[in-house]
Each structure stands twice: as C-alpha cells, then as structure tokens.
C-alpha cells in the first residue's frame, strides 16, 4: 500500500470528493494562490502548505474559490452556500483566526438546523490548522478545538495520522452537519499507508492505537503520536499502556473510552489545549462521573499550561506536552517506580 | 416604467399584510401575549415589498431582527409566521426560532437574524450557490443602517465585488441603530458612498416610495441575473416604532412619528399613485384590507390556541445525525 503524508492524503480526498460530487466546492484564502500577482502565475501556492495544490487546475476557479483575507465572509458564505445546495469545504487558515469569524460559526452555522426547526441541512466543512511546535507564536499556534466541542450543532474532528485524515475528511464532506476539521500543522509530512481509493471512517468511533491493561491514555491529534511512543517505551518495562484516539471529540466515543478506563482503572488525558476547560478536563470528568468505581488512581491531565503559546522555541518546547511529561504522568498513575502495578480493591 | 396592475395589486396586498400584521403584533405585545423580543417594521413596508416583487421562491433573502416584513414580502405563510412568533408547534421553525430567527428555505427566506450584520455573509453564500450552479438566481441581504457599520457587511460587499456575485445589498436606513441616530453613528454620513467605494452601482432612494424601490431593484436584479455582479440600494424610511416593542423612544422628538404618518406613510403614497396613475380601484383595495384583517385575526387565534412544543422537542434537530 502506498505511503502518503497527511498533506497529500487531504489533497487526494478533496480531489476524490470533488470528482464524485459537483456540489463540493473549496473556499478559502490562497486556495488557488497567486491571483493578481505580478508573475501572472495562477495557482502559485495551492494553499499555505500546498494542501489544495492542483485543485484549481482540475476543477476550475468556479469550484475552487479563492478569497480575499476575509474570514467572516468566507465562513458565512460557506454556510449560506451549504444552506442553499452546495457542499462547501471552507478553509480557516489557522484556528486562531476563529476570533474574527466566530459569530458565523457560533450563532449562524451551528444553529441553522435547530433554530429553523430541523428544516435546514448545513453540509459545510471548515478545515483549519491547529497546534504548536513550529515557532509560529501566540496567534498561529493554538489548539482551540475544546471551545468548539462546547457548541451544539457542530462536529469536531481531530485526525492523528494520514489514514484517518483521509477517511474522516471523506465522512466530513458527505455529512449533512457542519464539521470542524482540525489539521495539526506540525504533522502534515507525517506519513503512513493510505489506500488510493476512497473510504470513510465514521464519526464517534475511537481508535485504540495501543492495547494495554495497566493505564488508559486518551490523546488527541499529534499527542497520539507522542502517547504511542511512550507506550512503546514503557512496554519494555512491563507497563502496559492502552492508547485511545477519539478521532472526533464531538461526537465523542464515550463507550470506548469508558470501556478502556474500566479495564485499566487509570486515565491519563493528553491534550494540547490550555488546561482550564480543556478537552482533557472533559475526559477526566467523564471518567469521574461514569467510571468512578473502577478508578484505581486519580486521573491525570497532561495539557499546555495556562499561558499563550510563546514564539521562542526554547519556551515552546515547555509549552507543548512532551514525551517526558506524558511518561511522568503515566508513571504517576501506576506507582512511582512503574515496575509494579498497584491493584486496588 | 410600466407597472402591471396585477403586480401592483399583489404589492399592495403584501404591504397591507405587513401593516396589519405589525399593528396587530403591537397590540398583542402590549397585551402581553407574545414571548420574547419583537421588532416592528411599520413605515418600511415599501422596501421589503419593492424588493421582493422582483424575486422568485428560488431567489434568496437574508433578513434582520426586524424581519416580519421581509418574511411576508417573500411569501412566507402568515399563519406559519404567527405560530412561530408565538413559539408553537407547526410554526415555520417549530417554535425554536421565534420572531428573531424565522426562516423558510422553501420560500428563499434564509432567516431573520438576531445578530446585527449576521446575514450578509450568509446571503453571499446563497449568491455563490446561484453562481456555481449557473441558475440565474439572485440573493439579497436586508441591512439596517446600524448593521452597515459592521465588518461583516464590508467583508460581504468586498467578496461580492471580487467574485461578481449575483448579490444585492439592500440597506434599510430607518434613521436609528437601536437608540442612536444615523446622523451620529454613520462615519462619513453616507451608506451609499461607502457601497460605491466597493466598485458596485449604489443608489439611494426614498424607502417610503414603493415605485422608487421597485425601479432601483429592477436594474439591480437585471445586473445580478446577467452576471454583472452586485449592486447596492439604500432605501431611506424612518421606522415608526421603537427599536423593540417597549422601547420608550425618549431619543426621538415628540411628534416625529405623527408627522411621518401624515407625510410619508408608504401605503398612502402607494395608493395615491396607483389609483391616480395606474387605475387601481379604491374599493378593491378596501376589500383587500378587510380580507387581510380577517386572515390575520384568524391566524392569531390559531396561533394562540395551538399546542406548545413538548419537552422532547428540546433535543431534536441539533444534528442530522450524531
């Protein structure tokens, strides 16, 4: 099976869906790229990181709709187009820019179906980049998906690898509800086996990326990669870590998460959000409320601190949850040495 | 311009329906029967109707918090609207929208919108759909003078201009943004000049004159359907009532509204010209008045008596699937 990175998997999915359904359009800043420039070269960019490269050449500019820098109009236009018969895939370049268009997500798109009495379909996908690690500083590095998971009416997707990115984006585009599709910008070149043909992964179905019986680590987006690495390391010491990747946080596969927590009795929630009202907090709440009797130790959150994302790489490395912090958290739940697993009750 | 007498009768019927509807709502709010905030459209009837007489069900409008008139002008069912305002089962949105969020997509009504400046980005999306599908459809956003200051409106005008969208920006300058006068809150003082700055035709008309709005719309719609891009129309018509029902309007001088009723009632102005120049029969208009009064009386009775939503309805229609 061919190896593909996340950038190419997303690009391929967009092409497959645009070929499949003429109502699918792509809307965003520089999704063509280079319009009006002095070189006269259209499609000079194909998106900031080249994710939409080649779309305009194949589908034309009527369906690959390059826009000015105008996020409220992009998101609102995508919502209005979805209400009236298109299936837009809008790009909010960085999730940080949600600040200038949040009304169109919060008060408009998310609420159309409900406030119109179920008579509206809103098949819009908002692709957006999240995550720190590239030194892009306070306004281009945040992980704000927790805020969106709080909003009824939208679905929130966080792929952690190229295979899932393709299958989840296919589902997102074919879904009749608004979907926020979060792409971690530090992972675009991460590759794995991805089939050429189209396939879909249902929302609300977590993946267990490492099986284990001692402690459950629920991790999101790039944190899944880190959690897997820690799990592999600790396996050598006999600590059996189960890593659960929810893949979508709204809807959330609570059954798989709780099943794992009930099995292991321990939870470490790894999340790049700031800690207060983070998604890690929601996971800990879930375990406390629904699996209290099964817990053998206090759940632990591994998150970013309650600070903005610093630009300085030397500081940023302390901001993002690290392999060491995840390992430390896991060890703390299973006993300081990690060599023996405490059994309670 | 030639005006088809059948079109004119239809226009009168819609304007009169709005007036009857809103005056009745005013009395009902005063009587305490209507839940939530209500914003009335009296004095501005010629704008909604002058615009919507050019639109089909397959054309779309985005509306405002002051949306009853837009809904009626676009052909939404009177009883469905009243059921919705009373938040009852069978309302246009099954009671989940209410006065400020009513929509009827089958009639091309994209929703009243309780976020000032919320609708224009959505309306340009409907214009985009028409452009992508190539179906000669048109979208229009009603935008108050207050909303004209919102960034979303500027962004929408720019996007429409860049992509030559089949879009009409219909500014309703009714003199006040909530409690603040347009003479104060409009930097530069002129919505039309702002719109023209985006490179689109922009005209200002008397919004109490149906014929003026209708004529301006004719050209804007022609341009949109022919792929020539967006247009702006600023229709000036002072609102008769407060920002919301219950607003004491201490910011208005005494007698302002009495004067408006005497000198610039859109219905009186329409009737004078339509009967004088285009042969409409006064008796026939009075029959329409009576008929609409009965329709609205009956619909209000139906709405008041209709069953409320039940508790399980709270949880439905959040998602298509979840």
Interface residues (C-beta under 8 A of the other chain):
Chain A: X25 X27 X62 X63 X65 X67 X68 X70 X72 X73 X74 X75 X76 X77 X78 X79 X80 X81 X82 X83 X84 X85 X86 X88 X103 X104 X107 X108 X111 X112 X113 X114 X115 X116 X117 X118 X119 X120 X121 X152 X153 X155 X175 X176 X177 X204 X251
Chain B: X60 X62 X91 X92 X93 X94 X95 X96 X97 X101 X103 X104 X105 X110 X111 X113 X114 X115 X118 X120 X121 X122 X123 X124 X125 X126 X127 X128 X129 X130 X131 X132 X133 X139 X151 X152 X155 X156 X158 X159 X162 X163 X316 X317 X318 X319 X320 X321 X322
